[in-house]
């Protein structure tokens, strides 16, 4: 099964101190064992870095630790890292406009666009509030964990 995990799943999968770690970790571990084909949106790499280095935990995740966690776990587990072009970005903005959505939800729209572009079977997230108004089309199913 080809699955796109968004940042709301990836970050807690990497950090045992986060409350959703136990629920998130099996999704990344399945990809590391090659039981699931992990699809990543390219911008998820940057989102993970930003989130990891800003976590209010002690000790904090250093920039070097964040990079290693992403390279050694997230990027290594990925079957495919999907990059979007200008047309894809404009389509995501059109989707946002058509649905009356604003602000940071645009980054979630980019995850949706990547899942659709890669024909992922599922897009998994903990962030149902932002994703439910813009479910993916086609064969991709939104799964709120």
C-alpha positions as CSV (number, residue, x, y, z in Angstrom):
1,X,0.0,0.0,0.0
2,X,1.3,3.4,-1.0
3,X,0.7,5.9,1.8
4,X,1.5,9.6,2.2
5,X,2.2,10.6,5.9
6,X,1.9,14.3,6.6
7,X,4.0,16.2,9.1
8,X,1.4,15.7,11.9
9,X,2.3,12.0,11.8
10,X,6.0,12.2,10.9
11,X,7.1,14.5,13.7
12,X,5.5,12.5,16.6
13,X,6.8,9.3,15.0
14,X,10.3,10.6,15.5
15,X,10.0,12.0,19.0
16,X,9.1,9.6,21.8
17,X,8.4,12.5,24.2
18,X,5.4,13.6,22.1
19,X,1.9,12.4,23.2
20,X,1.0,10.9,19.8
21,X,4.3,9.0,19.4
22,X,2.9,5.5,20.2
23,X,0.1,6.0,17.7
24,X,2.4,7.6,15.0
25,X,5.5,5.5,15.2
26,X,4.1,2.3,13.7
27,X,3.2,4.1,10.5
28,X,6.9,5.2,9.9
29,X,8.2,1.9,11.2
30,X,6.1,0.0,8.6
31,X,7.7,2.1,5.9
32,X,11.2,1.5,7.3
33,X,10.5,-2.2,7.1
34,X,9.3,-1.7,3.6
35,X,5.8,-3.1,4.4
36,X,4.3,0.2,3.3
37,X,5.3,2.4,0.4
38,X,5.9,5.7,2.0
39,X,5.2,8.8,-0.1
40,X,6.4,12.1,1.1
41,X,5.7,15.6,-0.2
42,X,9.1,17.3,-0.7
43,X,8.0,20.2,1.5
44,X,7.3,17.8,4.4
45,X,11.1,17.5,4.8
46,X,11.3,21.3,5.6
47,X,8.1,21.2,7.7
48,X,9.6,18.3,9.8
49,X,12.8,20.3,10.3
50,X,10.9,23.4,11.3
51,X,8.6,21.5,13.7
52,X,11.4,19.4,15.2
53,X,13.6,22.4,16.0
54,X,10.7,24.4,17.5
55,X,9.3,21.7,19.8
56,X,8.8,22.9,23.4
57,X,10.5,19.8,24.9
58,X,13.6,19.5,27.0
59,X,16.2,18.8,25.9
60,X,15.3,20.5,22.6
61,X,16.0,18.9,19.3
62,X,19.1,20.5,17.8
63,X,19.3,21.4,14.1
64,X,21.8,18.6,13.6
65,X,19.6,16.1,15.4
66,X,16.6,17.2,13.3
67,X,18.5,16.7,10.1
68,X,19.7,13.3,11.1
69,X,16.3,12.2,12.2
70,X,14.8,13.3,8.9
71,X,17.6,11.8,6.7
72,X,18.0,8.5,8.6
73,X,14.3,7.8,9.2
74,X,11.9,9.8,7.0
75,X,13.9,10.2,3.8
76,X,15.4,6.7,4.1
77,X,11.9,5.2,4.5
78,X,10.5,7.1,1.5
79,X,9.6,5.1,-1.6
80,X,8.9,8.4,-3.4
81,X,9.4,12.0,-2.6
82,X,6.9,14.1,-4.6
83,X,7.9,17.5,-5.9
84,X,5.3,20.0,-7.1
85,X,5.7,22.4,-10.0
86,X,4.2,25.8,-10.5
87,X,1.0,24.4,-12.0
88,X,0.6,22.1,-9.0
89,X,1.0,25.1,-6.6
90,X,-1.5,27.2,-8.6
91,X,-4.0,24.2,-8.6
92,X,-3.6,24.0,-4.8
93,X,-4.3,27.7,-4.4
94,X,-7.4,27.3,-6.7
95,X,-8.6,24.5,-4.4
96,X,-8.1,26.7,-1.4
97,X,-10.0,29.5,-3.0
98,X,-12.8,27.3,-4.2
99,X,-13.3,25.9,-0.7
100,X,-12.9,29.3,1.0
101,X,-9.9,28.1,3.0
102,X,-7.1,30.3,4.1
103,X,-3.8,30.6,6.0
104,X,-1.6,27.6,6.9
105,X,-4.1,25.2,5.5
106,X,-2.4,25.8,2.1
107,X,0.5,23.6,3.3
108,X,-2.0,20.8,3.9
109,X,-3.4,21.4,0.4
110,X,0.1,20.8,-0.9
111,X,0.2,17.4,0.9
112,X,-3.2,16.6,-0.7
113,X,-1.8,17.6,-4.1
114,X,1.3,15.3,-3.6
115,X,-0.9,12.4,-2.5
116,X,-3.0,12.8,-5.6
117,X,0.0,13.3,-7.9
118,X,1.6,10.1,-6.6
119,X,-1.7,8.1,-6.7
120,X,-1.3,7.3,-3.0
121,X,-3.9,4.9,-1.7
122,X,-4.1,6.8,1.6
123,X,-3.1,10.2,3.0
124,X,-2.7,9.7,6.8
125,X,-2.9,12.6,9.2
126,X,-3.8,13.5,12.8
127,X,-5.0,16.9,11.5
128,X,-8.6,16.1,10.5
129,X,-9.7,19.6,11.2
130,X,-7.7,21.0,8.3
131,X,-7.8,18.1,5.9
132,X,-11.5,17.1,6.1
133,X,-12.6,20.3,4.2
134,X,-10.3,19.4,1.3
135,X,-10.2,15.6,0.9
136,X,-8.1,14.1,-1.8
137,X,-9.6,13.1,-5.1
138,X,-9.3,10.0,-7.1
139,X,-7.9,6.8,-5.6
140,X,-6.5,8.6,-2.5
141,X,-8.5,8.1,0.7
142,X,-8.1,10.5,3.6
143,X,-7.4,8.6,6.9
144,X,-7.6,10.6,10.1
145,X,-5.7,8.8,12.8
